């Protein structure tokens, strides 16, 4: 897909709630004290990404919002669970730290319905296994025994109710990404234009 001045860095995600934002703040504080230095997720930016789409034209984003709205209208409200902390590593170095998301069949079903909408509009989607997670930060420096330290953080599981998805823009700045919700797509059957 060709990039132009009217294209917007875009992703589709499920928004968080206050309990999960508090957990993010507490967990980052613990990791920071342990010696982890990262580009931490800002409290207001926490979300569960379903698809990162790269640069899309605004008119295509609008078409996508309504196409997803058609597909997920009547989708049942559900709850996913944030449980435990994990990481992605490369050559025994942590690259990112995240909250685990208990894999619910209904979450996979939502992912699959949205993927069909993307394919119907010829939007490129990486053909990879969906591993739901919520990024806390991208690691820059870490202490010794980092894996043991990450595993030592525990918390009570948090349940997040889901009745909509959002399409967001992501603007990269020197102080980190700034997200703006462009569309809210409700399971009850409605598309709300936010931006």
Buried (B, 14 or more C-beta within 10 A) or exposed (E): EEEEEEBBBBBBBBBBBEEBBEBBEEBBEBBEEBEBEBEBBBBEBBBBBBBEBBEBBBEBBBBBBEBBBEBBBEBEEBEBBBBBBBBBBEEEEBEBBBBBBBEBEBBEBBBEBBBEBBEBEEBEEEEEEEEBBBBBBBBEEBEEEBEEBBEEBEBEEBEBEBEBBBBBBBEEEEEEBEBEBBBBBBBEEEBBEEE
